[in-house]
Amino acid sequence: MIVDLKLVLFGVIVTLIFVFWLGWRGASSQPIFDFRQSSIWQTFPFGLIVLSPTSTVQFANRAAYRLLHVSEELIESEDYGRLLQKIKRDSPLQHFPLSLDKDAVVDIWVGPIGNARLIFLRDLTEQRQRDIELQLYWGKISHELRTPLTSMLSHLELSRSPNISPELQAHSLEIVHQQTQRLTKLIQSTLELGRLKTSQPFDKTKVDIILIAEEAISALILLAEAQGINLDFFCDTPIPPVLGHADKLKQVFVNLIDNAMKYCQPGDSVSVSLAVDGDAVCCEVRDTGSGVAEEHLSKLTQQFFRVRRDVPGSGLGLAIVDEIVRQHNGRLTIHSSTEPPTGTAVTFTLPSLPEPMSDPA
């Protein structure tokens, strides 16, 4: 036998209210549905409506008015009219979702209490939105995983052919190797972003943001030189310390510098700069690369969004950066131009601590 746990929950709630009423009625000898005599119903975290046998509203708490978008009378609300249309008089218990105006969704339980009907309303709008976002997320990640896997399988089959030349076989195996690296990075980035969003906030200490930026530049300076890209560092002094996680902040700089270099050609420049902006430290990574069209700027921090498919990446780098900055109580802004002079500037600010660190060497 299959048990509807939601209906069971509703039954338990109705029972508790009925028991409460019995005790209260015995003590006060008040009518059964004079809910207005107790403020407890107004503080319930869900909507509560009591209907008479003739479907007249005997009581409705503030949450019910809010969920049905009503300011005065329930009977004048179109959402309340939709609710009444779905209630079946011959059904002892009902449970159904109700779509309302303004893209709201409410979970409804209906059941008898005495000779009246008790209606519970629970807001499902945020949960429904999370479900939609989760479906979109899995759709995107499925696509991102399918692309390298399809390429790997195709080239593995080709490399196994007895008539393939050594050159073509070597080329196929190289593509398999590249796609394997891409797949590995994609999985690692996905897991990392998931951990950032779901784990407890990371520990923060007083850190020297100048030293962190210099370490990130040192990690990429040789790669920049090999690609013919100028990598520079500028900062005002003194720069106050910030409260943060040193490794996570270094990851922000590394991700931003690496991403900027991907859109640069030999002769272009990438610069990292730090400056004091009131009670915050302003960190900027700017490049002279090809730039990003204006219509794409608002999507750059979305998961798996990539402006150009010919540029290697998982589409998660800026999403990770945005999440780390957010957890440092900072804000991220992106400006770019595809018209001369082209380039992109990614800026993030971090709240500063009062005492300054020592000047950079």
Secondary structure, 3 states (H helix, E strand, C coil): CCCCHHHHHHHHHHHHHHHHHHHHHHHHCCCCCCHHHCHHHHHCCCEEEEECCCCCEEEECHHHHHHCCCCCCHHHCHHHHHHHHHCCCCCCCEEEEEECHHHCEEEEEEEEECCEEEEEEEECHHHHHHHHHHHHHHHHHHHHHHHHHHHHHHHHHHHCCCCCCHHHHHHHHHHHHHHHHHHHHHHHHHHHHHHHHHCCCCCCEEECHHHHHHHHHHHHHHHHHHCCCEEEEEECCCCCCEEECHHHHHHHHHHHHHHHHHCCCCCCEEEEEEEEECCEEEEEEEECCCCCCHHHHHHCCCCCCCCCCCCCCCCCHHHHHHHHHHHCCCEEEEEEECCCCCEEEEEEEEEECCCCCCCCC
